[in-house]
Amino acid sequence: MNILLLGSGGREHALAWKIAGSPLLTKLWCAPGNAGIAREAECVVLDIADHAAVIAFCKANKVDLVVVGPEAPLAAGIVDDLATAGIKAFGPCKAAAQLESSKGFTKDICNANSIPTAAYGRFDDAAAAKSYIHAQGAPVVIKADGLAAGKGVVVATTLDEALAAIDMMFEGGFGAAGAQIVVEEFLRGEEASFFALCDGEHALALATAQDHKRAFDGDQGPNTGGMGAYSPATVMTTEMCRRTMDEIIVPTLRAMREKGAPFKGVLFAGLMITEQGPKLIEYNVRFGDPECQVLMLRMMSDIVPALFAVCDGQLKHFDLRWFPDPALTVVMAAKGYPGNYAKGTRIEGLDDAAKVEGVEIFHAGTREEDGQILAGGGRVLNVCASGKTVAEAQAHAYEAVDRIKWPEGFCRRDIGLRAVARERG
């Protein structure tokens, strides 16, 4: 099989690493890739927003499958354009990608299909949104409707914070993504990430994970794209997984089929596990980042047949096997992230760090220049590890982190704290 992977982050490095291990693979390209992905695939200079250029590359190189990593190309309809050109692609069509590209679209799907979620209102002007917030009170959650790289959410603990968030979004704080907003009830509980492969008709649950969104230890600081994750999520019991499939995933697939936009790809449900059970916070229509990194470490099966089963509508007769050992990833980010940060700083010690037992390092925002690895983004490295327990995986990951020499970087030191506390009783 000739496979083209689109993207340049840690999620794509994890996917490249997993795909590269398949005996079915003939050739793997990645566009545009990064310094780490270059060890697993041939990185090609290709603007993934230029669908015609992607199609031309696929035809010239006899690509059998395109795997779309990030959400922006999916929302822009790259899968539709590839399908029109007769090229198989893993990921949803543009209409189905609205489950991520419009928070309001998803909330309306939930409302119409009795899918448990937070109470909400949709607004395209500040005055109406503020009136709603005055009636609801705080805490309350304000979300930009469109794509904002995982950062378009403000959890406001006071009325003043909520009103300021509304002004910020309507004044262009998240660009076009904030032209409409969703105001949601604040849900209490524990968050978890639930993933299911979907072929339009059937869904296959993957391993669970838990993400850490806040920038600093103790869940303090601003929301980020994710500062670490571990799998499995201990809060996701067998019963909770069953309820998530029955109450959230399956009704969503049915609703999308009825809309004429069957969902094919990976459906990522961000959940709040409340006293009443699982409630949907939001959908993503691609693998999470950094959750993908721990899922790929734990996946025992070859991923390539699974990707084709999704595209070919064959999930009904498909299954995947998982390593029982937990996996954990620590994100190393540039100081200042998710705000302003320096680029081009030098990172050393990666080879030494990779020697730690059970450790795999995925690059999220790097480039190579004259043999040196340089930071090129906000989230820069995913230091991943597996172990017999979450505590062991955590210890391996932080031992590797401590071997990396990058003064301009930072990380949280408490990834997996809830799971470790549960293990210790």
N, C-alpha and C positions, 0 to 999 in steps of 0.2 A: 504494500500500500504506500502511495505517496500522499503525505499529509502536510497541509499548510496550517499553521497556528497563527492567529492574529492577536497581537498584544505585546506589552513590554514590561509587565509587572511581576510581582512575586507569584501571583496566581498562575500566570502563564509559564513561569519557570517551573513551578510544580507540575503543571500539565505536561510541559515539554519533557521533564525528567521521567514522568510516568509513561508517556507515549513512547519515548525513546527506548524503554525497556521491553516493548512488545516485540515478539518474534514475527508478527505480521508486518512490521514496518520495513519499508524499503528505503524511503527518504523522508526526512522531516525538515521543513523550512519554518522559520518564524519571522514574521514581519511586525514591527521592526526589531523586536527582541531586545536583549541587554547583554551585559558582559557575562552574566552567569548562564543565560540561555544559550550563548554561543558555544558552550561546552557540550550541549545536548543536541543542537540543531544548527543548520546553516542559516544565519541571520541575513535577511535581505532588506534592502532599502526600498520600501514600498509604502506609499501613503494609504493607510487602510480606510481613510475617508473617501478615497478615489476608487469607487466600486469598479469602474471600467478597467483601471489598472490592475486591480486584484483579479478580475475575471481573465484579463489577458495573460497574467502570470500563470494562472491555473491551467489555461488551455495550452500555453507554451511548454509547461512542465508536466502535463498529464496528471494533475492533482486529482486524487480519488475522493478526498474529504477535506473540507475547510472547517477548522474548529475555531469558533469565535470566542475569545476570552472576555473582553470588556463589554459593558452595556451600550456605550455610545454607538458603535457600528450596528448593533442589533436594533436600537431605536431608530436608526437612520435607514433601516430596511435592507441591509447588506444580504441577508439570507434570501429575501425575495428576489433580489437581482441575480444572485448566484443560481437560484432555482430556475429562473427564466433562461439563464445561459446553460442549463443542464448540468450544473455542478452541485454535488451533494454538500450540505453544510450542517453542522451541529449548532443548533440555536433556534430560537423562535423567530417567526416572521414579524414584520413591523407591527401589525395589528395586535398580535399576542404579546409583544414586548411592552405594550402599554401598561401591563401589570407592574412594570418598574418605571416606565417613563412618565407616568401620570399617577401620583398618589391618589388623586380624586377618582380616577377611573377605577382603581382597585377598591376604594372604599364603597363606591356605588355597586360594584360586583358583590361585595360582601353584604351590603344592605339588601340587595335584591335576592340573594340566595341563602340568607340566614346563616352566613359564615361568621363565627364569633370574632368580634373586633371592638376597638374602642368607639364610643359614641363620637360623632364628628359633625363639622360643618365645613362647606366649601365656599370660598370667597374670592372675588376678583377686585374688591375695593376695601380700603383700610377701615372706613367708617363702619361698615357692616360687620367686619371681623372684630373690631373693638367692642361693638355693641354686644356681640355674642360672648366675648370673653368677660365682659362686665357681668353678664348674666350667669356664666358658668363658674367664675372665680378661678383661683390658682390653688395648686399647681395645674398647669395645662401645657400641652405640647403643640408647637407651631411648626408646620412643615412646608417647605417650598414644594409646589406640585411637581415640578420637572426634575430632571437629572442634575444633581449638584455634588457629584463625586463622593457621596456618602456623608456630606457635611451639612446638608440643607435642613437640619432639624435643630430646634431650640426647645429644650425642656425648661420652661419658665416656672420658677418656684414662687414668684410674686407677680402681682398684677402689673407692676411697673415693668418688670422684665418682659412680660408677655406683650405689652403695648409697644415697647421698644423693638421687640423682635418683628412685630407686624410692620412698623415703620421701616426697619432695616430691609425687610424683604421687598416691600412695595417700592422702596427707593433704589432697588437694583443691587442689594447686597449679594444676591446669588444670580444676578443677570436675568436672563429670560426665564430661568427655572422658577423664579419667585413671582412671576406675573400673576399667577393664581396661587392660593395657599389653602392648606387644610389645617383646621384647628381641631385638636383631638383631646378627648378625656385622658387624663394621666392614669395609666394602669399601674397597679402595684403587684409585684411578684418578682420572679427571676427570669431573665432573658435566656433564650436558647435559639440556636440556628438549626433548622431542619431542612434537609435537601432531598429532593425526589427527582429521579430521571423520569421524563414523560415523553410518550410517543404520540400524543394527541388523544389517545383512548385510555391507555393504561399508565400507571405510575409505579415506580420501584423505589422504595425508600432507601436512602443511603445512610451512612453513619451520621450521628448527630455531633454537634460542636457547640462550644460557647465562646463568644467573642468578647473582647474588652474594648469598648468604644472610647472611653475617656482617655485623655492624654497622660494623666499622671496617676501614681499609686493611690490606692484607696478609692478609685473611680472619681477622681477629682479632675478639674480642668475642662477644657473645651472638648466637644465631640470630635472624633477623627474618623478616618476610614477604617480604623481598627488597629490596636496596638499589641494584639496577641490573641491567641485562641488555644483551645485544647479540645480533644475528642477522646472518648464520648462525653457528652454533656450529662452529668450525673442526674440532673433534674429530669431528664427525658427517660422516664421508666418505660417499660414495654407497654403499659396501659396508656401512658401519655403519647407515645408514638402512634398507637392504634387510633386514639381519638384525633390526633392531628391529621392522619390520613383520611379518616372517615368524615370529620367535621370541617376540614379546611381544604386539603389538597384535592380530594375527589370531587367535591362540589364546584371547585374552581375550574377543574378540567371540563366538567360537564357544562358549566356556564360559557366557557370559551368555545367549546364545540357549537353550542347553540348560537353563539354570535358569528359563527362562520370563520373563526380564527383559532382552530385547534392548537393547543400549546405543545410544541416539541422542543426538547432541550432539557435543561436542568432548572427546576423551580426551587427557589431558595426562600423559605418562609422564615422571616424574623418573628419569633414568638415571644409573648409574655406568658409565663406559666402562673396563672392566678389561682385563687382559692376555688374558682368555678371551673378551672381547667385551662387548656391552651386558648389563647386569643392571638389573632394575627396583628402584628404591628405594621409590617409592610412586606411586600414581595420584591425580590430581585430575580432577574431572569437569566442569571449566569452564576457560576460558582462564586462563593464569597471569597473575599480577600481580607484577612489571612486564613479563613476556614479551609479553603481549598488545599492549602499546604499540609494541614494535619490530616485531611481526608486522603490525600494521595499517599502519605506515609503509611496509613493504616489499610489501604486497599490492597488486598492480596491478589485479586483477580487482575487479568489483563484488561486495561481500560478500553482498548481499541474496539473489540467486539461490542462492548456496551454502547459506545458512541454510534456505531453503525446500526445497532438494534433500535436506538432512538429514531434515527433517520428513516429506517425501513419499517417502522411500526411493529417491531417484533419483541417488545418488552414483556408481553404476556407470558412468554415461555423462557424468560431470562432471569438470572439471579447473579449476585455478586458475593464473593467471600471477603471477609475482613480479618486482619490480625487482631487478636484480643487485646494486645498491649495498647495502653493509651499513648497519644502523641500530643505534643505541646509546641507552640511556636511563640517566640518573642520577637516583636518588631523593633528593629533599631532604626530610629528616625533622625533626621537632621535637626539640630537644636533650633527651636523656633517654630517647628511644625506643630499644629496645622496652620500657623501664620507664616510670616516671612522667614526664610531660611537661606543659608549660603549654599551654593552649588560648587562642584568642582573640588571639594576637599578630598584628601587622600585617605584610603582605607588600607590598613596592613594587618597581617596576622590571620588572614582567612584560612590559609592552608593548615596552620597550627590548630585553629579552632575546629576545623572539620575532622581532626583526628580524635576528638572526644567520642567516647562510645555512644552509639545510637544517634549521632548528630548528622543532619543534612542541612546545608545552608542554601537557601534560595535567594536570588537577587531580585530586588523589587525596583530599585531606581539607581542603576549603576551604568558606567561606561568604562571601557578600557582605553587607555592612552599611553603609548610608549611603555607598555608592559605594566602600568600602574592601574589599580582599580580606583575610580573616582566616583564620588556620590553625585547623582544627577537628579534627585527628586526629594520629596518630603519623607516618604517611607522608603528606606534604602535597602535594608536586609531583613530576611526572615530566618532567624536562627531556630531551627526545628530539632526536636529530639523525641525519641520514643523510649519507653521504660516499662518495667513490670507494673509500676504504679504511676499516678500523675506526679507524685512527689519526686520519684526517681527521674522521670522525664524532665521535670522542672529543674532538678539539680544538674542534669547533663546539659540542658540548654544554657543555663546561666554560667556553667563552667566554660562553655564555648564562647559566650558573650564576653567573658572576662579575658579571653585570649585575643580578642579583636582590638586592634589599636586604632581608634578613631575618636580623637578628643572632641571633634565637632558633632558627635552623635550622642543620642540618649535613648534610654528605654525604660519601660516600667519594670520594677523588680518584684512584682506580685502577681504575675500571670498564673492563673490556675489556683488562686488562693482559696476559692470556695470548695473546689474539688479536693484540694489537699486537706482542708479542715475537715471535710466529710470522711476522708480516709482515716484521719487520726481520731475520729469519733468525738 
